[in-house]
Amino acid sequence: MQSERRRAPRHPFTARAEIIDEKESVRTVSRVSDLSLHGCYVEMVNPLPQGTNVLMEIYTETEFLETHATVVYFEPKQGMGLTFTEMPAFFAGVLNKWLEQAGKQKAY
């Protein structure tokens, strides 16, 4: 049994995401399926390799978040886990708001 390595709880969270491979300058549209304080899981048919640095944009109906991230693991034809690396303070506030809302929804 694999031990839990996450530093913060994950919350189900659905939003559109755009992933830009910083080395290749390629933009891919995908979907976030869960979110935590330190990262997220993105569903993608062709996930990027572990260690790839990306610029990520996450969009809800009313807000967006932009952050740098690194691929920490991938599942072929399914998706990839990202850890946030550099996030401006304004977007950290947006992330905290989304996590608070997701936590409340999970409680019901």
Contacts in CASP RR format, 6 or more apart in sequence:
PFRMAT RR
TARGET T0000
AUTHOR 0000-0000-0000
METHOD contacts of the structure
MODEL  1
MQSERRRAPRHPFTARAEIIDEKESVRTVSRVSDLSLHGCYVEMVNPLPQ
GTNVLMEIYTETEFLETHATVVYFEPKQGMGLTFTEMPAFFAGVLNKWLE
QAGKQKAY
6 36 0 8 1.000
6 38 0 8 1.000
7 36 0 8 1.000
7 37 0 8 1.000
7 38 0 8 1.000
8 36 0 8 1.000
8 37 0 8 1.000
8 38 0 8 1.000
9 36 0 8 1.000
10 34 0 8 1.000
10 35 0 8 1.000
10 36 0 8 1.000
10 41 0 8 1.000
11 34 0 8 1.000
11 35 0 8 1.000
11 36 0 8 1.000
11 99 0 8 1.000
11 102 0 8 1.000
11 103 0 8 1.000
11 106 0 8 1.000
12 33 0 8 1.000
12 34 0 8 1.000
12 102 0 8 1.000
12 105 0 8 1.000
12 106 0 8 1.000
13 32 0 8 1.000
13 33 0 8 1.000
13 34 0 8 1.000
13 35 0 8 1.000
13 40 0 8 1.000
13 98 0 8 1.000
13 102 0 8 1.000
14 31 0 8 1.000
14 32 0 8 1.000
14 33 0 8 1.000
15 31 0 8 1.000
15 32 0 8 1.000
15 35 0 8 1.000
15 58 0 8 1.000
15 59 0 8 1.000
15 60 0 8 1.000
16 29 0 8 1.000
16 30 0 8 1.000
16 31 0 8 1.000
16 32 0 8 1.000
16 58 0 8 1.000
16 59 0 8 1.000
17 29 0 8 1.000
17 30 0 8 1.000
17 31 0 8 1.000
17 32 0 8 1.000
17 40 0 8 1.000
17 42 0 8 1.000
17 56 0 8 1.000
17 57 0 8 1.000
17 58 0 8 1.000
17 59 0 8 1.000
18 27 0 8 1.000
18 28 0 8 1.000
18 29 0 8 1.000
18 30 0 8 1.000
18 56 0 8 1.000
18 57 0 8 1.000
18 59 0 8 1.000
19 27 0 8 1.000
19 28 0 8 1.000
19 30 0 8 1.000
19 42 0 8 1.000
19 44 0 8 1.000
19 48 0 8 1.000
19 54 0 8 1.000
19 55 0 8 1.000
19 56 0 8 1.000
20 26 0 8 1.000
20 27 0 8 1.000
20 28 0 8 1.000
20 54 0 8 1.000
20 55 0 8 1.000
20 56 0 8 1.000
20 57 0 8 1.000
21 28 0 8 1.000
21 48 0 8 1.000
21 52 0 8 1.000
21 53 0 8 1.000
21 54 0 8 1.000
22 53 0 8 1.000
22 54 0 8 1.000
22 55 0 8 1.000
22 68 0 8 1.000
23 52 0 8 1.000
23 53 0 8 1.000
28 44 0 8 1.000
28 46 0 8 1.000
30 42 0 8 1.000
30 43 0 8 1.000
30 44 0 8 1.000
30 79 0 8 1.000
31 42 0 8 1.000
31 43 0 8 1.000
32 40 0 8 1.000
32 41 0 8 1.000
32 42 0 8 1.000
32 43 0 8 1.000
32 58 0 8 1.000
33 41 0 8 1.000
33 42 0 8 1.000
33 43 0 8 1.000
34 40 0 8 1.000
34 41 0 8 1.000
35 95 0 8 1.000
35 98 0 8 1.000
35 99 0 8 1.000
35 102 0 8 1.000
36 99 0 8 1.000
37 95 0 8 1.000
37 96 0 8 1.000
37 99 0 8 1.000
38 83 0 8 1.000
38 84 0 8 1.000
39 69 0 8 1.000
39 81 0 8 1.000
39 82 0 8 1.000
39 83 0 8 1.000
39 84 0 8 1.000
40 58 0 8 1.000
40 69 0 8 1.000
40 81 0 8 1.000
40 82 0 8 1.000
40 84 0 8 1.000
41 79 0 8 1.000
41 80 0 8 1.000
41 81 0 8 1.000
41 82 0 8 1.000
42 56 0 8 1.000
42 79 0 8 1.000
42 80 0 8 1.000
42 81 0 8 1.000
42 82 0 8 1.000
43 78 0 8 1.000
43 79 0 8 1.000
44 78 0 8 1.000
44 79 0 8 1.000
44 80 0 8 1.000
45 77 0 8 1.000
45 79 0 8 1.000
46 77 0 8 1.000
47 71 0 8 1.000
47 74 0 8 1.000
47 75 0 8 1.000
47 76 0 8 1.000
47 78 0 8 1.000
47 79 0 8 1.000
47 80 0 8 1.000
48 54 0 8 1.000
48 71 0 8 1.000
48 74 0 8 1.000
48 80 0 8 1.000
49 71 0 8 1.000
49 74 0 8 1.000
50 71 0 8 1.000
50 72 0 8 1.000
50 73 0 8 1.000
50 74 0 8 1.000
51 70 0 8 1.000
51 71 0 8 1.000
51 72 0 8 1.000
52 70 0 8 1.000
52 71 0 8 1.000
53 68 0 8 1.000
53 69 0 8 1.000
53 70 0 8 1.000
53 85 0 8 1.000
54 68 0 8 1.000
54 69 0 8 1.000
54 70 0 8 1.000
54 71 0 8 1.000
54 82 0 8 1.000
55 66 0 8 1.000
55 67 0 8 1.000
55 68 0 8 1.000
55 69 0 8 1.000
56 66 0 8 1.000
56 67 0 8 1.000
56 68 0 8 1.000
56 69 0 8 1.000
56 82 0 8 1.000
57 64 0 8 1.000
57 65 0 8 1.000
57 66 0 8 1.000
58 64 0 8 1.000
58 65 0 8 1.000
58 66 0 8 1.000
60 98 0 8 1.000
63 94 0 8 1.000
63 97 0 8 1.000
63 98 0 8 1.000
64 94 0 8 1.000
65 87 0 8 1.000
65 91 0 8 1.000
65 94 0 8 1.000
65 95 0 8 1.000
65 98 0 8 1.000
66 88 0 8 1.000
66 91 0 8 1.000
67 84 0 8 1.000
67 85 0 8 1.000
67 86 0 8 1.000
67 87 0 8 1.000
67 88 0 8 1.000
67 91 0 8 1.000
67 95 0 8 1.000
68 84 0 8 1.000
68 85 0 8 1.000
68 86 0 8 1.000
68 87 0 8 1.000
69 82 0 8 1.000
69 83 0 8 1.000
69 84 0 8 1.000
69 85 0 8 1.000
70 82 0 8 1.000
70 83 0 8 1.000
70 85 0 8 1.000
71 80 0 8 1.000
71 81 0 8 1.000
71 82 0 8 1.000
72 81 0 8 1.000
72 82 0 8 1.000
72 83 0 8 1.000
73 80 0 8 1.000
73 81 0 8 1.000
74 80 0 8 1.000
74 81 0 8 1.000
84 95 0 8 1.000
87 95 0 8 1.000
END
